[in-house]
Amino acid sequence: MNWRFVVVGKPSLAFARDGLAEYLKRLGRYTRAELLPVKSGGGAEAEGARLLRASEGCFRLVFDERGEPLDTAALVSRVDALEMDGAVKTVAVLIGGADGHTDELRETAGLVVSFGRLTLQHELALVAAAEQIYRVYTLKRGEPYHR
């Protein structure tokens, strides 16, 4: 199964670029993972439309503060289920811009996950999402990353 991190705007903060590059490199040991930025601007509706176009044909995993607060074990279980489903070839992880996601975008998602009730800056959320997917794969392989 492949992973596509679809985010509004290219990461501009140095820590986000570096962190994302590190986790995408690490994920490469287990699966194919790529970054696909979409143009920012025009508000949540316009950005959401671009996110939807960029994730067409993919299972959509949306990170949003209104989502389900999963623990790591539950996320591993969901990823296992997706991998067992032969119809899912690519999971698109959608990270919105400063205006967040629209109801329409959330409704198209196969899974909406929250990092908790906090609102995270979108570049920080992107790095956290990539780290969590990396954590899932290390747990699945029984590696000591998750303690």
C-alpha positions in Angstrom: 0.0 0.0 0.0 1.3 3.5 -0.9 1.0 6.7 1.1 0.5 10.2 -0.4 0.7 13.1 2.0 -1.5 15.8 0.4 -1.0 19.2 2.1 -2.1 22.7 1.3 1.1 24.6 0.4 4.7 23.4 0.4 6.1 23.3 3.9 8.0 26.6 4.4 9.2 26.2 7.9 12.7 24.6 8.2 11.7 22.2 11.0 8.7 21.0 8.9 10.7 20.4 5.7 13.5 18.6 7.7 11.1 16.5 9.8 8.9 15.5 6.8 12.0 14.6 4.8 13.3 12.4 7.6 10.0 10.5 8.1 9.4 10.1 4.4 12.9 8.6 4.1 12.3 6.3 7.1 8.9 5.2 5.6 10.7 4.3 2.4 12.0 1.2 4.2 8.5 -0.2 4.5 6.3 1.4 1.8 6.2 4.1 -0.9 5.4 7.5 0.6 5.3 10.9 -1.2 4.5 14.5 -0.6 2.0 16.2 -2.9 1.4 19.9 -2.1 -1.5 21.7 -3.5 -1.9 25.4 -4.0 -2.9 27.4 -1.0 -5.3 30.3 -1.1 -9.0 30.9 -1.8 -10.2 29.7 1.6 -11.1 26.2 2.9 -13.6 25.5 0.1 -11.1 26.1 -2.7 -8.3 24.4 -0.9 -10.6 21.5 -0.1 -11.5 21.1 -3.7 -7.8 20.9 -4.6 -7.2 18.3 -1.9 -10.0 16.2 -3.2 -8.7 16.4 -6.8 -5.2 15.4 -5.6 -6.5 12.4 -3.6 -9.0 11.1 -6.2 -9.0 7.3 -6.3 -7.3 7.0 -2.9 -8.6 6.1 0.5 -8.7 9.4 2.3 -7.3 9.7 5.8 -8.1 13.2 7.0 -6.4 14.8 10.1 -8.9 17.2 11.6 -9.6 18.4 15.2 -13.2 17.1 14.8 -12.0 13.6 14.0 -11.9 10.5 16.0 -9.2 10.5 18.7 -7.4 7.2 18.0 -4.6 5.8 20.1 -1.6 4.2 18.4 -2.9 0.6 18.7 -6.2 1.6 17.0 -4.3 3.4 14.2 -2.2 0.2 13.6 -5.4 -1.8 13.5 -7.0 0.5 10.9 -3.9 0.4 8.7 -3.8 -3.4 9.0 -7.4 -3.5 7.8 -6.7 -1.2 4.9 -3.7 -3.4 3.9 -5.9 -6.5 4.0 -8.5 -4.7 1.7 -7.2 -5.4 -1.8 -9.1 -2.4 -3.1 -7.0 0.1 -1.3 -3.8 0.8 -3.2 -3.0 4.3 -1.9 -3.9 6.2 1.2 -4.0 9.9 0.9 -3.3 11.7 4.2 -5.0 15.1 3.9 -3.7 18.1 5.8 -5.6 21.3 5.4 -4.4 24.9 5.5 -4.9 27.6 8.0 -8.7 27.5 7.5 -8.9 23.8 8.1 -11.2 21.3 6.3 -14.8 21.8 5.1 -17.7 19.5 6.0 -17.8 18.3 2.4 -14.1 17.1 2.5 -14.6 15.4 5.9 -17.6 13.6 4.5 -15.6 12.1 1.7 -13.0 10.7 4.0 -12.7 7.0 4.8 -11.3 8.0 8.2 -11.1 11.3 10.1 -8.6 11.3 12.9 -7.8 13.9 15.5 -4.6 14.6 17.3 -6.8 15.7 20.2 -8.9 18.8 20.8 -5.9 21.0 20.1 -5.5 22.9 16.8 -2.1 22.3 15.3 -0.4 24.5 12.8 -0.8 22.6 9.5 3.0 22.1 8.9 3.4 20.7 12.4 0.3 18.4 11.8 1.9 17.2 8.6 5.1 16.2 10.4 3.1 14.6 13.2 1.0 12.6 10.7 4.1 11.3 8.9 5.7 10.3 12.2 2.5 8.4 13.2 2.4 6.5 10.0 6.1 5.6 10.5 5.3 4.5 14.0 2.6 2.3 12.7 5.0 0.5 10.4 7.7 0.0 13.1 5.0 -1.5 15.4 3.8 -3.8 12.7 7.4 -5.0 12.3 8.0 -5.4 16.0 10.8 -2.8 16.0 11.8 -0.9 19.1 10.9 2.6 17.9 7.6 2.6 19.8 8.3 2.0 23.5 
